[in-house]
Amino acid sequence: MNGMRIKPLEASKLHAAAKALYEAGGRVQFAYAWSPHGSGTEVRYICAVPDQQDFDVWTVAGCSLPSLAPVVPLLGWYEREMTDLQKIKFSGHPEPYPLVLREDDSTRINGSLKSYPPTNGHAHLPAIETRDVQQLPFGPIRADVVESAEFTFFYIGERIIYYQPRLFFKHRGMESCFQGQRPDHAVVIAERVSGVGTLAHALAYCEAIERAAKCTVPPRAQALRVLLAELERIYNHLHYLGHLCHTTSLKVGEAQGKLLEEKAKQLIARLTGSRFLRSLLTPGGLRRDLTPDRWLGAGLEALRQEFVAYVERLEASESHLDRLITTGPLPARIAFDQGATGPIERASGLDRDLRRDHPYAQYAELPLAVSTLKEGDAYARERVRMAEVEASFILCQRVLLLLEPGPIRTECAPPPLSQGLGWAEDPRGSLFYAVHIGGDGRLARVKIKSPSFSNWRAFPFTVHDTNMMDYAINEASFGLTIAGCDR
Amino acid sequence: MALWTLFGLMSGKATTPWPKDGANDGQDGVLGMPRYNPALCQEGCEECAAVCPTHAIQIQDGGLSVDYGRCVVCQLCTEACPSGAMEPSHDWAFGVRDRTDLVWSNDRTSHPAADRTERRAFRRSLHIRHVDAGSCNGCESELQALNNPFYNLHRLGIFFTPSPRFADLLLVTGPVTRAMFEPLRSAYEAMPEPRWVMAVGTCAVSGGIPGGNYACGTGLEGVLPVDLYLPGCPPNPSAILQALLMFLDRTPQRVRGGQIGG
């Protein structure tokens, strides 16, 4: 009922459990640590099991566990994050370095900002001493209006030998902001974890609280949530296409993609009062009713027609296609092992989508075409997103057609010491919120698993042994955010 | 083969003439800072201050102090207020030169602006270096939108530049995370004089939601000298344009004492 089937495990049984899960076709989604009131630290592994709506949750007590990263590589970053922030030791970890915090950060966590020393610590780069290999550190402040992150390239001429992104310059401690807050008001925090994923974050958070409170959201609110989530997908993917054209130097294509994004944002603002779909959701439903009159359906249809013409033109632009086809291929095996999610994994042949596999809001009642491709290159990633925009337009129109009047909000107060798991298919992939309510009815622990955290982990595998000219295109084809990853 | 050039020419002009009078600013329906009307405020009611996540509204000497520099536009106060003293509005053009202008006040006299003679030479050509010091990427999304065909920042002689060495204005978003503190300072140090700093978004102005926790500072206050403040969560592209033009003395400042039209 709360989205989870809790299964306590001994630390010594972890490896066997992981093996059994993978043999059954399941996948670990994420892991986190928390300290229940009055007892020691507990590590939780959240797993998707085939044909099961709820997620299995393995709970393992203790601060010193065997690392699962050697058998489930995607857990590598989650374990390092727990080591940084909760001081949990994982024995046998293949990359035992800090991830979220810089070297020595954890010991200075309460120090003041101004006394803080330079943070260009050791990035654990491989020692490459061949004379011809050059090292290029790039960032954290880079050209153009982009988010902060540092990338290191080892290269010979045009050829990239090895690449390592260094993220978490933007780590804001967002999960800690939830602690002690009222569950209804904290949706404002969830909305500010990743700006361009505002609605998905608010939705996953609200779902988690609603599952903890065992409350049922009224149908009108469920339907409007789908509409809003798909509008978010539309403007994000339009931006993605415009930005991808920027990297392939297709100037008019870039302008058109970004103009369509702007039109989508203006439609959204007219409907909701916010270009980023903020201040709309609350646990139990919506904060206020929306009146999507006929103008919205007409506006979306006009936008769809422009979008279709835009896609036709992109598909006929050889210079654009030449740069995408065979660029940055991500094999299905690596995508699965490293935890790639959303359009990225679907472009590599993995047929997974939370909206269909673990339906939430009103998705179970709506026709949803999940598009997958096998190639796994930049072009496949572009085409999967194009198809998703099409599908989103159809979903929006369907919701508008079927929308019935009715209440939009119900009481939702999670009882003390309850817990819930919420999820949403963000434009960039699977997003999870795990919430724990304290004895006072306020939030005790909130864990956010963002899609970009997963996809950043997989991305470098498409960069090693490629060339510099393709890098920007490949990065754009992943459509990653850094705020969501760093939190 | 796609004929992009022909398509572009046939599509005509997509750019708004805004801020020319009467032109479309593109912000139809966009909610801004809640408008405070003390006359409607009920004595003893503290609902708005209790729900405000960033303490933009505080109880002070029996009354309210409202600091729009801390407002994240979450609208919780407008929903909590029983009497309409906190009212939803479309007031988003909140760019100001002086931080005190963001605090609600009855006194709406103009603060003496800093000497602007230096700035005159930059009125028709301003180069901006943007630094993300830990934003949620909402501000970046709107900054990127400035270069879309609708706003077309270039038409106003304002450009983003890759290197701080070419920049006149350092535009900062985010609450300044611990890890971005030094890179931000280095970017500022690398700029030639005269140089100015703009805080975009409530995080950069005062820290926003995560401000002051273990990972974040509280915006640019005390980190860099700020010449231009623009709160908002995030400020929309027209608000950013308006603030930049105001900074260049090409349009008047709209907010004084926390109120539009002061």
Chai-1 contact restraints between the chains, C-beta under 6 A:
chainA,res_idxA,chainB,res_idxB,connection_type,confidence,min_distance_angstrom,max_distance_angstrom,comment,restraint_id
A,I109,B,Y214,contact,1.0,0.0,6.0,A-B,restraint_1
A,L113,B,R178,contact,1.0,0.0,6.0,A-B,restraint_2
A,L113,B,G217,contact,1.0,0.0,6.0,A-B,restraint_3
A,Y116,B,R178,contact,1.0,0.0,6.0,A-B,restraint_4
A,Y116,B,F181,contact,1.0,0.0,6.0,A-B,restraint_5
A,P118,B,E182,contact,1.0,0.0,6.0,A-B,restraint_6
A,T119,B,A179,contact,1.0,0.0,6.0,A-B,restraint_7
A,T119,B,E182,contact,1.0,0.0,6.0,A-B,restraint_8
A,P140,B,P183,contact,1.0,0.0,6.0,A-B,restraint_9
A,I141,B,V131,contact,1.0,0.0,6.0,A-B,restraint_10
A,I141,B,P183,contact,1.0,0.0,6.0,A-B,restraint_11
A,I141,B,A187,contact,1.0,0.0,6.0,A-B,restraint_12
A,A143,B,P162,contact,1.0,0.0,6.0,A-B,restraint_13
A,V145,B,H130,contact,1.0,0.0,6.0,A-B,restraint_14
A,V145,B,E140,contact,1.0,0.0,6.0,A-B,restraint_15
A,V145,B,L143,contact,1.0,0.0,6.0,A-B,restraint_16
A,V145,B,Q144,contact,1.0,0.0,6.0,A-B,restraint_17
A,V145,B,F160,contact,1.0,0.0,6.0,A-B,restraint_18
A,E147,B,D132,contact,1.0,0.0,6.0,A-B,restraint_19
A,E147,B,N137,contact,1.0,0.0,6.0,A-B,restraint_20
A,E147,B,E140,contact,1.0,0.0,6.0,A-B,restraint_21
A,S148,B,D132,contact,1.0,0.0,6.0,A-B,restraint_22
A,S148,B,M180,contact,1.0,0.0,6.0,A-B,restraint_23
A,F169,B,A179,contact,1.0,0.0,6.0,A-B,restraint_24
A,F169,B,M180,contact,1.0,0.0,6.0,A-B,restraint_25
A,K170,B,G134,contact,1.0,0.0,6.0,A-B,restraint_26
A,K170,B,T177,contact,1.0,0.0,6.0,A-B,restraint_27
A,H171,B,A215,contact,1.0,0.0,6.0,A-B,restraint_28
A,R172,B,G134,contact,1.0,0.0,6.0,A-B,restraint_29
A,R172,B,T177,contact,1.0,0.0,6.0,A-B,restraint_30
A,R172,B,P210,contact,1.0,0.0,6.0,A-B,restraint_31
A,R172,B,A215,contact,1.0,0.0,6.0,A-B,restraint_32
A,R172,B,C216,contact,1.0,0.0,6.0,A-B,restraint_33
A,G173,B,P210,contact,1.0,0.0,6.0,A-B,restraint_34
A,G173,B,N213,contact,1.0,0.0,6.0,A-B,restraint_35
A,G173,B,Y214,contact,1.0,0.0,6.0,A-B,restraint_36
A,G173,B,A215,contact,1.0,0.0,6.0,A-B,restraint_37
A,M174,B,P210,contact,1.0,0.0,6.0,A-B,restraint_38
A,S176,B,N213,contact,1.0,0.0,6.0,A-B,restraint_39
A,C177,B,I209,contact,1.0,0.0,6.0,A-B,restraint_40
A,C177,B,P210,contact,1.0,0.0,6.0,A-B,restraint_41
A,V188,B,P53,contact,1.0,0.0,6.0,A-B,restraint_42
A,V188,B,C74,contact,1.0,0.0,6.0,A-B,restraint_43
A,I189,B,I209,contact,1.0,0.0,6.0,A-B,restraint_44
A,R192,B,C136,contact,1.0,0.0,6.0,A-B,restraint_45
A,R192,B,I209,contact,1.0,0.0,6.0,A-B,restraint_46
A,S194,B,C136,contact,1.0,0.0,6.0,A-B,restraint_47
A,G195,B,C136,contact,1.0,0.0,6.0,A-B,restraint_48
A,G195,B,N137,contact,1.0,0.0,6.0,A-B,restraint_49
A,G195,B,G138,contact,1.0,0.0,6.0,A-B,restraint_50
A,G195,B,S141,contact,1.0,0.0,6.0,A-B,restraint_51
A,V196,B,N137,contact,1.0,0.0,6.0,A-B,restraint_52
A,V196,B,S141,contact,1.0,0.0,6.0,A-B,restraint_53
A,V252,B,W4,contact,1.0,0.0,6.0,A-B,restraint_54
A,V252,B,G8,contact,1.0,0.0,6.0,A-B,restraint_55
A,A255,B,P149,contact,1.0,0.0,6.0,A-B,restraint_56
A,K258,B,N148,contact,1.0,0.0,6.0,A-B,restraint_57
A,L259,B,A14,contact,1.0,0.0,6.0,A-B,restraint_58
A,L259,B,N148,contact,1.0,0.0,6.0,A-B,restraint_59
A,L259,B,P149,contact,1.0,0.0,6.0,A-B,restraint_60
A,E262,B,N148,contact,1.0,0.0,6.0,A-B,restraint_61
A,E262,B,F150,contact,1.0,0.0,6.0,A-B,restraint_62
A,Q266,B,G26,contact,1.0,0.0,6.0,A-B,restraint_63
A,A269,B,G29,contact,1.0,0.0,6.0,A-B,restraint_64
A,A269,B,V30,contact,1.0,0.0,6.0,A-B,restraint_65
A,R270,B,D28,contact,1.0,0.0,6.0,A-B,restraint_66
A,R270,B,G29,contact,1.0,0.0,6.0,A-B,restraint_67
A,G273,B,G29,contact,1.0,0.0,6.0,A-B,restraint_68
A,G273,B,L31,contact,1.0,0.0,6.0,A-B,restraint_69
A,F276,B,G138,contact,1.0,0.0,6.0,A-B,restraint_70
A,S279,B,C74,contact,1.0,0.0,6.0,A-B,restraint_71
A,S279,B,Q75,contact,1.0,0.0,6.0,A-B,restraint_72
A,R313,B,A2,contact,1.0,0.0,6.0,A-B,restraint_73
A,A316,B,A2,contact,1.0,0.0,6.0,A-B,restraint_74
A,S317,B,A2,contact,1.0,0.0,6.0,A-B,restraint_75
A,T481,B,N137,contact,1.0,0.0,6.0,A-B,restraint_76
A,A483,B,C136,contact,1.0,0.0,6.0,A-B,restraint_77
A,A483,B,N137,contact,1.0,0.0,6.0,A-B,restraint_78
